[in-house]
Amino acid sequence: MRLAKYLAHAGVASRRAAERLIADGHVSVGGKRVTDPARDVGDHDDVRVDGRPLETEERQYFLVNKPLGVVSTASDPQGRPTVTELVESDARLYPVGRLDTDSSGLVLLTNDGELANRLLHPRYEVPRTYRVQVSGSPSKRALQELRGGVELEDGRTNPSRIRVVSGGRESVLDVTVHEGRNRIVRRMFEAVGYPLRSLERIAFGPLELGRLRAGTARRLRPHELEQVRRAAGLGSD
């Protein structure tokens, strides 16, 4: 098995994050530092991260309602509060699908690296739904552009589902996208002339934020875990 995948399966990080750990020299195999994420390893190899041997952790899955101002990372060099601090767990949990500090809502925390990798992979097109607020009422033309695809500096967006929840001087809309480009929803609305006043993620695939209070977390229920694994193309454990 490739080293990055091996670390992901061990719950160290998502596969992308594991690749960065390896490239930055944090991983050794048999006492020698390895920087190639494609290096083949097996259960017989002594794999360590920052000198610590890998330990098998129970897989954990938490649904978190991230408040504004909280960072969607496992740690922050600037000392800002992180989303992992909202969960009582000793496991090495990582967020799946980050939110900016000026955005709020649903974040999945887990140490299941393979699931995290699949949920974020474009191949599986796992939808993300956001509730956004803008000033004024978006025009029919703007809504049509948002639904059909908006031209951004890094390429045209895929078609999106837009539902107007309420209109007037302040409009609220639900936006569902199938891609995870950086700040994509904010950039979409800026491109059609309606910068966002607020953004909250209310669903990620089959997972829904529901009435979970901001700043709190709960474990995924068995049926939710089964649904999210199916969305990621994985069978039941």
Contacts in CASP RR format, 6 or more apart in sequence:
PFRMAT RR
TARGET T0000
AUTHOR 0000-0000-0000
METHOD contacts of the structure
MODEL  1
MRLAKYLAHAGVASRRAAERLIADGHVSVGGKRVTDPARDVGDHDDVRVD
GRPLETEERQYFLVNKPLGVVSTASDPQGRPTVTELVESDARLYPVGRLD
TDSSGLVLLTNDGELANRLLHPRYEVPRTYRVQVSGSPSKRALQELRGGV
ELEDGRTNPSRIRVVSGGRESVLDVTVHEGRNRIVRRMFEAVGYPLRSLE
RIAFGPLELGRLRAGTARRLRPHELEQVRRAAGLGSD
1 9 0 8 1.000
1 40 0 8 1.000
1 41 0 8 1.000
1 42 0 8 1.000
2 37 0 8 1.000
2 38 0 8 1.000
2 39 0 8 1.000
2 40 0 8 1.000
2 41 0 8 1.000
3 18 0 8 1.000
3 22 0 8 1.000
3 27 0 8 1.000
3 29 0 8 1.000
3 34 0 8 1.000
3 36 0 8 1.000
3 37 0 8 1.000
3 38 0 8 1.000
3 39 0 8 1.000
3 40 0 8 1.000
3 41 0 8 1.000
3 47 0 8 1.000
4 15 0 8 1.000
4 18 0 8 1.000
4 19 0 8 1.000
4 22 0 8 1.000
4 37 0 8 1.000
4 38 0 8 1.000
5 15 0 8 1.000
5 18 0 8 1.000
5 114 0 8 1.000
6 41 0 8 1.000
6 42 0 8 1.000
6 47 0 8 1.000
7 13 0 8 1.000
7 15 0 8 1.000
7 18 0 8 1.000
7 21 0 8 1.000
7 22 0 8 1.000
7 27 0 8 1.000
7 47 0 8 1.000
7 49 0 8 1.000
7 54 0 8 1.000
8 14 0 8 1.000
8 15 0 8 1.000
8 18 0 8 1.000
8 113 0 8 1.000
8 114 0 8 1.000
8 116 0 8 1.000
8 117 0 8 1.000
9 113 0 8 1.000
9 114 0 8 1.000
10 47 0 8 1.000
10 54 0 8 1.000
10 56 0 8 1.000
10 57 0 8 1.000
11 57 0 8 1.000
11 59 0 8 1.000
11 92 0 8 1.000
11 111 0 8 1.000
11 112 0 8 1.000
11 113 0 8 1.000
12 18 0 8 1.000
12 21 0 8 1.000
12 49 0 8 1.000
12 54 0 8 1.000
12 92 0 8 1.000
12 111 0 8 1.000
12 113 0 8 1.000
13 21 0 8 1.000
13 92 0 8 1.000
13 94 0 8 1.000
13 113 0 8 1.000
14 94 0 8 1.000
14 96 0 8 1.000
14 113 0 8 1.000
14 116 0 8 1.000
14 117 0 8 1.000
14 120 0 8 1.000
15 113 0 8 1.000
15 114 0 8 1.000
15 116 0 8 1.000
15 117 0 8 1.000
16 117 0 8 1.000
16 120 0 8 1.000
17 94 0 8 1.000
18 37 0 8 1.000
18 113 0 8 1.000
19 37 0 8 1.000
21 27 0 8 1.000
21 49 0 8 1.000
22 34 0 8 1.000
22 35 0 8 1.000
22 36 0 8 1.000
22 37 0 8 1.000
23 35 0 8 1.000
23 37 0 8 1.000
25 33 0 8 1.000
25 34 0 8 1.000
25 35 0 8 1.000
26 49 0 8 1.000
26 50 0 8 1.000
27 33 0 8 1.000
27 34 0 8 1.000
27 47 0 8 1.000
27 48 0 8 1.000
27 49 0 8 1.000
28 34 0 8 1.000
28 47 0 8 1.000
28 48 0 8 1.000
28 51 0 8 1.000
29 39 0 8 1.000
29 41 0 8 1.000
29 45 0 8 1.000
29 46 0 8 1.000
29 47 0 8 1.000
29 48 0 8 1.000
30 45 0 8 1.000
30 46 0 8 1.000
30 47 0 8 1.000
31 46 0 8 1.000
31 48 0 8 1.000
41 47 0 8 1.000
46 53 0 8 1.000
47 53 0 8 1.000
47 54 0 8 1.000
48 54 0 8 1.000
57 91 0 8 1.000
57 92 0 8 1.000
57 111 0 8 1.000
58 91 0 8 1.000
59 110 0 8 1.000
59 111 0 8 1.000
59 112 0 8 1.000
60 89 0 8 1.000
60 91 0 8 1.000
60 93 0 8 1.000
60 109 0 8 1.000
60 110 0 8 1.000
60 111 0 8 1.000
60 112 0 8 1.000
60 219 0 8 1.000
61 108 0 8 1.000
61 109 0 8 1.000
61 110 0 8 1.000
61 112 0 8 1.000
61 219 0 8 1.000
61 220 0 8 1.000
61 225 0 8 1.000
61 228 0 8 1.000
62 87 0 8 1.000
62 89 0 8 1.000
62 93 0 8 1.000
62 108 0 8 1.000
62 109 0 8 1.000
62 110 0 8 1.000
62 217 0 8 1.000
62 218 0 8 1.000
62 219 0 8 1.000
62 220 0 8 1.000
63 106 0 8 1.000
63 107 0 8 1.000
63 108 0 8 1.000
63 207 0 8 1.000
63 209 0 8 1.000
63 212 0 8 1.000
63 217 0 8 1.000
63 218 0 8 1.000
63 219 0 8 1.000
63 220 0 8 1.000
63 224 0 8 1.000
64 83 0 8 1.000
64 86 0 8 1.000
64 87 0 8 1.000
64 106 0 8 1.000
64 107 0 8 1.000
64 108 0 8 1.000
64 109 0 8 1.000
64 212 0 8 1.000
64 215 0 8 1.000
64 216 0 8 1.000
64 217 0 8 1.000
65 104 0 8 1.000
65 105 0 8 1.000
65 106 0 8 1.000
65 107 0 8 1.000
65 209 0 8 1.000
65 212 0 8 1.000
65 213 0 8 1.000
65 214 0 8 1.000
65 215 0 8 1.000
65 216 0 8 1.000
65 217 0 8 1.000
66 72 0 8 1.000
66 83 0 8 1.000
66 86 0 8 1.000
66 99 0 8 1.000
66 103 0 8 1.000
66 104 0 8 1.000
66 105 0 8 1.000
66 106 0 8 1.000
66 107 0 8 1.000
66 214 0 8 1.000
66 215 0 8 1.000
67 104 0 8 1.000
67 214 0 8 1.000
67 215 0 8 1.000
68 101 0 8 1.000
68 102 0 8 1.000
68 103 0 8 1.000
68 104 0 8 1.000
69 80 0 8 1.000
69 81 0 8 1.000
69 101 0 8 1.000
69 102 0 8 1.000
70 80 0 8 1.000
70 81 0 8 1.000
70 82 0 8 1.000
70 83 0 8 1.000
70 86 0 8 1.000
70 101 0 8 1.000
70 215 0 8 1.000
71 80 0 8 1.000
71 81 0 8 1.000
71 82 0 8 1.000
71 83 0 8 1.000
71 101 0 8 1.000
72 82 0 8 1.000
72 83 0 8 1.000
72 95 0 8 1.000
72 97 0 8 1.000
72 98 0 8 1.000
72 99 0 8 1.000
72 100 0 8 1.000
72 107 0 8 1.000
73 82 0 8 1.000
73 83 0 8 1.000
73 84 0 8 1.000
73 95 0 8 1.000
73 98 0 8 1.000
74 82 0 8 1.000
74 84 0 8 1.000
74 92 0 8 1.000
74 93 0 8 1.000
74 94 0 8 1.000
74 95 0 8 1.000
75 82 0 8 1.000
75 84 0 8 1.000
76 82 0 8 1.000
80 101 0 8 1.000
83 95 0 8 1.000
83 107 0 8 1.000
83 109 0 8 1.000
84 93 0 8 1.000
84 94 0 8 1.000
84 95 0 8 1.000
84 109 0 8 1.000
86 215 0 8 1.000
86 216 0 8 1.000
86 217 0 8 1.000
87 93 0 8 1.000
87 109 0 8 1.000
87 217 0 8 1.000
91 111 0 8 1.000
92 111 0 8 1.000
93 109 0 8 1.000
93 110 0 8 1.000
93 111 0 8 1.000
94 109 0 8 1.000
94 110 0 8 1.000
94 111 0 8 1.000
94 113 0 8 1.000
94 116 0 8 1.000
95 107 0 8 1.000
95 108 0 8 1.000
95 109 0 8 1.000
96 107 0 8 1.000
96 108 0 8 1.000
96 109 0 8 1.000
96 110 0 8 1.000
96 115 0 8 1.000
96 116 0 8 1.000
96 119 0 8 1.000
96 120 0 8 1.000
96 204 0 8 1.000
97 107 0 8 1.000
97 108 0 8 1.000
97 119 0 8 1.000
97 120 0 8 1.000
97 180 0 8 1.000
97 204 0 8 1.000
98 107 0 8 1.000
99 105 0 8 1.000
99 107 0 8 1.000
99 201 0 8 1.000
100 183 0 8 1.000
102 199 0 8 1.000
103 199 0 8 1.000
103 200 0 8 1.000
103 201 0 8 1.000
104 198 0 8 1.000
104 199 0 8 1.000
104 200 0 8 1.000
104 201 0 8 1.000
104 214 0 8 1.000
105 200 0 8 1.000
105 201 0 8 1.000
105 202 0 8 1.000
105 209 0 8 1.000
105 214 0 8 1.000
106 201 0 8 1.000
106 202 0 8 1.000
106 203 0 8 1.000
106 204 0 8 1.000
106 207 0 8 1.000
106 208 0 8 1.000
106 209 0 8 1.000
107 201 0 8 1.000
108 116 0 8 1.000
108 119 0 8 1.000
108 204 0 8 1.000
108 207 0 8 1.000
108 220 0 8 1.000
108 228 0 8 1.000
109 217 0 8 1.000
110 116 0 8 1.000
114 234 0 8 1.000
115 228 0 8 1.000
115 229 0 8 1.000
115 232 0 8 1.000
115 234 0 8 1.000
118 124 0 8 1.000
118 232 0 8 1.000
118 233 0 8 1.000
118 234 0 8 1.000
119 126 0 8 1.000
119 204 0 8 1.000
119 205 0 8 1.000
119 228 0 8 1.000
119 231 0 8 1.000
119 232 0 8 1.000
120 126 0 8 1.000
120 180 0 8 1.000
122 179 0 8 1.000
124 231 0 8 1.000
124 232 0 8 1.000
124 233 0 8 1.000
125 178 0 8 1.000
125 179 0 8 1.000
126 178 0 8 1.000
126 204 0 8 1.000
126 205 0 8 1.000
126 231 0 8 1.000
126 232 0 8 1.000
127 176 0 8 1.000
127 177 0 8 1.000
127 178 0 8 1.000
127 203 0 8 1.000
127 204 0 8 1.000
127 205 0 8 1.000
128 176 0 8 1.000
128 177 0 8 1.000
128 178 0 8 1.000
128 180 0 8 1.000
128 201 0 8 1.000
128 203 0 8 1.000
128 204 0 8 1.000
128 205 0 8 1.000
129 174 0 8 1.000
129 175 0 8 1.000
129 176 0 8 1.000
129 201 0 8 1.000
129 202 0 8 1.000
129 203 0 8 1.000
129 204 0 8 1.000
129 205 0 8 1.000
130 174 0 8 1.000
130 175 0 8 1.000
130 176 0 8 1.000
130 177 0 8 1.000
130 185 0 8 1.000
130 199 0 8 1.000
130 200 0 8 1.000
130 201 0 8 1.000
130 202 0 8 1.000
131 165 0 8 1.000
131 172 0 8 1.000
131 173 0 8 1.000
131 174 0 8 1.000
131 175 0 8 1.000
131 199 0 8 1.000
131 200 0 8 1.000
131 202 0 8 1.000
132 172 0 8 1.000
132 173 0 8 1.000
132 174 0 8 1.000
132 175 0 8 1.000
132 185 0 8 1.000
132 189 0 8 1.000
132 196 0 8 1.000
132 198 0 8 1.000
132 199 0 8 1.000
132 200 0 8 1.000
133 170 0 8 1.000
133 171 0 8 1.000
133 172 0 8 1.000
133 196 0 8 1.000
133 197 0 8 1.000
133 198 0 8 1.000
133 199 0 8 1.000
134 170 0 8 1.000
134 171 0 8 1.000
134 173 0 8 1.000
134 189 0 8 1.000
134 194 0 8 1.000
134 195 0 8 1.000
134 196 0 8 1.000
134 197 0 8 1.000
135 169 0 8 1.000
135 170 0 8 1.000
135 171 0 8 1.000
135 194 0 8 1.000
135 195 0 8 1.000
135 197 0 8 1.000
136 167 0 8 1.000
136 168 0 8 1.000
136 169 0 8 1.000
136 170 0 8 1.000
136 171 0 8 1.000
136 194 0 8 1.000
137 167 0 8 1.000
137 168 0 8 1.000
137 171 0 8 1.000
138 146 0 8 1.000
138 164 0 8 1.000
138 171 0 8 1.000
138 173 0 8 1.000
138 192 0 8 1.000
138 194 0 8 1.000
142 192 0 8 1.000
142 193 0 8 1.000
142 194 0 8 1.000
143 162 0 8 1.000
143 164 0 8 1.000
145 191 0 8 1.000
145 192 0 8 1.000
146 160 0 8 1.000
146 162 0 8 1.000
146 175 0 8 1.000
146 188 0 8 1.000
146 189 0 8 1.000
146 192 0 8 1.000
147 159 0 8 1.000
147 160 0 8 1.000
147 161 0 8 1.000
147 162 0 8 1.000
148 159 0 8 1.000
148 160 0 8 1.000
149 156 0 8 1.000
149 157 0 8 1.000
149 158 0 8 1.000
149 159 0 8 1.000
149 160 0 8 1.000
149 188 0 8 1.000
150 156 0 8 1.000
150 157 0 8 1.000
150 187 0 8 1.000
150 188 0 8 1.000
150 191 0 8 1.000
150 192 0 8 1.000
151 191 0 8 1.000
152 181 0 8 1.000
152 184 0 8 1.000
152 187 0 8 1.000
152 188 0 8 1.000
152 191 0 8 1.000
154 181 0 8 1.000
157 177 0 8 1.000
157 179 0 8 1.000
157 181 0 8 1.000
157 184 0 8 1.000
157 188 0 8 1.000
158 177 0 8 1.000
158 178 0 8 1.000
158 179 0 8 1.000
160 175 0 8 1.000
160 176 0 8 1.000
160 177 0 8 1.000
160 178 0 8 1.000
160 188 0 8 1.000
161 174 0 8 1.000
161 175 0 8 1.000
161 176 0 8 1.000
162 173 0 8 1.000
162 174 0 8 1.000
162 175 0 8 1.000
162 176 0 8 1.000
163 173 0 8 1.000
163 174 0 8 1.000
164 171 0 8 1.000
164 172 0 8 1.000
164 173 0 8 1.000
165 172 0 8 1.000
165 173 0 8 1.000
165 174 0 8 1.000
166 172 0 8 1.000
170 197 0 8 1.000
174 202 0 8 1.000
175 185 0 8 1.000
175 188 0 8 1.000
176 203 0 8 1.000
177 184 0 8 1.000
177 185 0 8 1.000
185 196 0 8 1.000
185 199 0 8 1.000
186 195 0 8 1.000
186 196 0 8 1.000
186 199 0 8 1.000
189 195 0 8 1.000
189 196 0 8 1.000
190 196 0 8 1.000
200 209 0 8 1.000
201 209 0 8 1.000
202 208 0 8 1.000
202 209 0 8 1.000
202 210 0 8 1.000
203 209 0 8 1.000
205 228 0 8 1.000
205 231 0 8 1.000
206 224 0 8 1.000
206 227 0 8 1.000
206 228 0 8 1.000
206 230 0 8 1.000
206 231 0 8 1.000
207 220 0 8 1.000
207 224 0 8 1.000
207 227 0 8 1.000
207 228 0 8 1.000
212 218 0 8 1.000
220 228 0 8 1.000
226 236 0 8 1.000
229 235 0 8 1.000
229 236 0 8 1.000
229 237 0 8 1.000
END
